[in-house]
Amino acid sequence: LLYLVPSCDEPRSDIMEYLGIYGYNLDLVKDLAELEGALSSDSRRLVLLDACVMESIKGSQQDLKKIKDKFQDTLSFMFFSQRDDFDTRLAAVRAGGEAFFAFPPDMVRVMDKIDALLHRKEQVPYHILIVDDDPEQVSYNALLLQQAGMITSVALDPRQVVKILVEAKPELILMDMYMPGCDGTELAAIIRQQAAFVGVPIVFLSVESDMEKQIEAIRLGGDDFLMKPIREEHLIASIVNRAERTRSMRYLMERDSLTGLLNHTNLKEQLTRELMRSQRTESEFCFAMIDVDHFKKVNDSYGHLTGDNVLKGLAKLLRERLRVTDIIGRYGGEEFGVVLLNTSLENAWKIMDEIRINFSQIRQLADMQEFFVTFSCGIASCSDFKSTGAINEAADKALYSAKEGGRNKVTVARGK
């Protein structure tokens, strides 16, 4: 992030403080020449500007637009302003602005917009499972899909498929019809017997030209049938379209609609999966339970919409401050759960306590009123509690202890 502050002005300390809490570093630049010199077409940058810049620096509106046109999709401008009128907004648009916030800004909305602008070009590659007993055909299809930006897993033996489905969670299965020991339609029927895999599309890719057999394959669990030989762009388009729909449906089924975090059911499933993995690999992880303090009072005082913003702000803070590999979910209401992988109890406490401090410093806003919110947290380690129920209960008891101890603190559960 870059923050354009003319030498005659002072940077907004509240904006810098808030973005710092969420882990963003702001580089200050004092004029347009320095701004242009700090930009690169190789990386995406977001520039924050006060709308008064267009008054402080002569000709800056046209110059900003030229800079924006030069770097195109790798550069975005976000304006802040003391004035919220048509002319000010129009000037920001003409300067290439893609976002505009009047002071005091709703920082939850600001952070959402920063995420959208910085990460809009980024997308996790689709994961495709290729099932075929022909190594040469597998290699060809895997290379083709990888060159199209996808990740592939491969099963030469149909008996490997269920294990790969559990561990890799692919968004689509590309399957041959005829394999020794178990043909494609039989394997599709086995997959469809298991509720966890009912929604994963199965696309048959085969030389089979008999329409009746193609229909039978779809009846037994397939979603589409593609005939060999097939044009590369046709194969890629068919897979991408179905994988995209699968990802969208999976997101809706697995995620909490308010925060975008895992929902209660999937958080518990992930906790169970990680417990099994830790026992197999002898690795350690911790489970943290979080509860927003006096959340009912927030809803009663400022309304449920403000309460929702508090929860979304906490969810965003957790995503920003934790690792990509950590698992975050909304347990229910104002409660959240976090699985901290490969983390000792001592380090888990340090991590969650730092987040607790950060959250307590965020200025919440409702009808031009500022207020602060805190949370309490309880943590348990898989080294001390060996079942999903046990570690969940231990973290919950530690959370209750934090609440009883005055709230706004992190407490750990000790094993016997």
CORURHU-V944386 format. One record per backbone hydrogen bond with DSSP energy under -0.5 kcal/mol. CO is the residue of the C=O (numbers start at 0). NH is the residue of the N-H. E is the energy in kcal/mol with one decimal. If there is no record, write none. Layout:
CO_NH_E, CO_NH_E
This chain:
0_26_-2.1, 1_3_-0.5, 1_47_-3.1, 2_4_-0.8, 2_28_-2.2, 3_49_-0.6, 5_8_-2.6, 10_12_-0.7, 11_15_-2.0, 12_16_-2.6, 13_17_-2.3, 14_18_-2.5, 15_19_-1.9, 16_20_-1.7, 17_21_-1.3, 18_23_-2.7, 19_22_-1.5, 24_26_-0.5, 25_27_-0.6, 26_2_-2.5, 28_4_-3.0, 29_6_-0.7, 30_34_-2.1, 31_35_-2.7, 32_36_-1.9, 33_37_-1.2, 34_37_-0.7, 34_38_-0.5, 35_38_-0.9, 39_42_-0.9, 44_75_-1.6, 45_1_-2.7, 45_47_-0.5, 46_77_-2.9, 47_3_-2.4, 48_79_-2.5, 49_52_-2.6, 50_53_-1.4, 51_54_-1.5, 51_55_-2.5, 52_56_-2.7, 55_57_-0.6, 56_59_-1.8, 58_62_-1.9, 59_63_-3.1, 60_64_-1.7, 61_65_-1.9, 62_66_-2.2, 63_67_-2.7, 64_68_-2.6, 65_69_-2.0, 66_70_-1.9, 67_71_-2.0, 70_73_-2.1, 71_74_-1.7, 73_44_-2.8, 75_46_-2.8, 76_97_-2.5, 76_98_-0.9, 77_48_-2.5, 78_100_-2.2, 79_50_-3.4, 80_102_-2.6, 84_88_-2.1, 85_89_-2.7, 86_90_-2.2, 87_91_-1.9, 88_92_-2.3, 89_93_-2.5, 90_94_-1.3, 91_96_-3.0, 92_95_-1.7, 95_76_-0.6, 98_78_-2.8, 100_80_-1.8, 104_106_-1.1, 105_108_-0.5, 105_109_-2.1, 106_110_-2.6, 107_111_-2.0, 108_112_-2.2, 109_113_-2.5, 110_114_-2.4, 111_115_-2.2, 112_116_-2.5, 113_117_-2.7, 114_118_-2.4, 115_119_-0.6, 118_121_-1.3, 125_127_-0.6, 125_150_-3.2, 126_170_-2.9, 126_171_-0.9, 127_129_-0.6, 127_152_-2.5, 128_130_-0.5, 128_173_-3.2, 129_131_-0.6, 129_154_-2.6, 130_175_-2.4, 132_134_-0.8, 133_137_-2.5, 134_138_-2.5, 135_139_-2.1, 136_140_-2.5, 137_141_-2.8, 138_142_-2.3, 139_143_-2.3, 140_144_-2.4, 141_145_-2.4, 142_146_-2.4, 143_147_-0.9, 144_149_-2.3, 145_148_-1.9, 150_127_-3.0, 152_129_-2.9, 154_131_-1.6, 156_159_-2.4, 157_160_-1.2, 159_163_-1.9, 160_164_-2.6, 161_165_-2.0, 162_166_-2.2, 163_167_-3.1, 163_168_-0.7, 164_168_-1.0, 170_200_-0.6, 171_128_-2.7, 171_173_-0.5, 172_174_-0.7, 172_202_-3.2, 173_130_-2.9, 174_204_-2.7, 176_178_-0.6, 176_183_-3.5, 178_181_-0.6, 182_186_-2.2, 183_187_-2.5, 184_188_-1.9, 185_189_-2.0, 186_190_-2.4, 187_191_-2.4, 188_192_-0.9, 189_192_-0.6, 190_193_-1.4, 192_194_-0.6, 193_196_-2.1, 194_197_-1.2, 196_199_-1.3, 198_200_-0.6, 200_172_-2.7, 200_202_-0.5, 201_203_-0.6, 201_222_-3.5, 201_223_-1.3, 202_174_-2.6, 203_225_-3.4, 205_227_-2.3, 208_210_-0.6, 209_213_-2.0, 210_214_-2.5, 211_215_-2.2, 212_216_-2.1, 213_217_-1.9, 214_218_-2.5, 215_219_-1.7, 216_221_-1.8, 217_220_-1.5, 223_203_-2.5, 225_205_-2.2, 230_234_-2.2, 231_235_-2.5, 232_236_-2.3, 233_237_-2.3, 234_238_-2.1, 235_239_-2.8, 236_240_-2.3, 237_241_-1.6, 238_242_-2.8, 239_243_-2.4, 240_244_-1.6, 241_245_-2.2, 242_246_-2.5, 243_247_-2.1, 244_248_-2.5, 245_249_-2.9, 246_250_-2.4, 247_251_-2.0, 248_252_-2.0, 249_253_-2.5, 250_254_-2.1, 253_262_-2.9, 255_259_-2.3, 260_255_-3.7, 261_329_-2.8, 262_266_-2.4, 263_267_-2.2, 264_268_-2.0, 265_269_-2.4, 266_270_-2.3, 267_271_-2.3, 268_272_-2.4, 269_273_-2.6, 270_274_-1.9, 271_275_-2.1, 272_276_-2.2, 273_277_-2.5, 274_278_-1.7, 275_279_-1.6, 276_280_-2.5, 277_281_-1.5, 277_282_-1.0, 283_341_-0.7, 283_342_-0.8, 284_381_-2.5, 285_339_-2.9, 286_379_-2.2, 287_337_-2.4, 288_377_-2.5, 289_335_-2.2, 290_375_-2.6, 291_294_-0.9, 293_297_-1.4, 294_298_-2.2, 295_299_-2.8, 296_300_-2.5, 297_301_-2.7, 297_302_-0.5, 298_302_-1.7, 302_306_-1.9, 303_307_-2.5, 304_308_-1.8, 305_309_-2.0, 306_310_-2.0, 307_311_-2.6, 308_312_-2.3, 309_313_-2.1, 310_314_-2.5, 311_315_-2.3, 312_316_-2.2, 313_317_-2.5, 314_318_-2.1, 315_319_-2.4, 316_320_-2.5, 317_321_-1.8, 322_325_-0.9, 325_327_-0.5, 326_338_-3.0, 327_261_-1.7, 328_330_-0.7, 328_336_-2.7, 331_334_-2.6, 333_291_-1.7, 334_330_-1.1, 334_331_-1.7, 335_289_-3.0, 336_328_-2.6, 337_287_-3.0, 337_339_-0.7, 338_326_-2.2, 338_340_-0.9, 339_285_-1.9, 339_342_-0.7, 343_347_-2.5, 344_348_-2.1, 345_349_-1.8, 346_350_-2.6, 347_351_-2.6, 348_352_-2.4, 349_353_-1.9, 350_354_-1.9, 351_355_-2.3, 352_356_-2.2, 353_357_-2.4, 354_358_-2.8, 355_359_-2.0, 356_360_-0.8, 357_360_-1.0, 358_361_-1.3, 361_363_-0.8, 363_370_-1.9, 365_368_-2.0, 368_365_-2.4, 370_363_-3.0, 373_292_-2.3, 375_290_-2.5, 376_410_-2.8, 377_288_-3.1, 378_412_-3.2, 379_286_-3.0, 380_383_-1.2, 380_384_-1.5, 386_390_-2.6, 387_391_-2.1, 388_392_-2.4, 389_393_-2.3, 390_394_-2.1, 391_395_-2.1, 392_396_-2.4, 393_397_-2.2, 394_398_-2.1, 395_399_-2.3, 396_400_-2.2, 397_401_-1.9, 398_402_-2.1, 399_403_-2.7, 400_404_-1.8, 401_406_-2.2, 402_405_-1.4, 408_376_-2.2, 410_378_-2.1
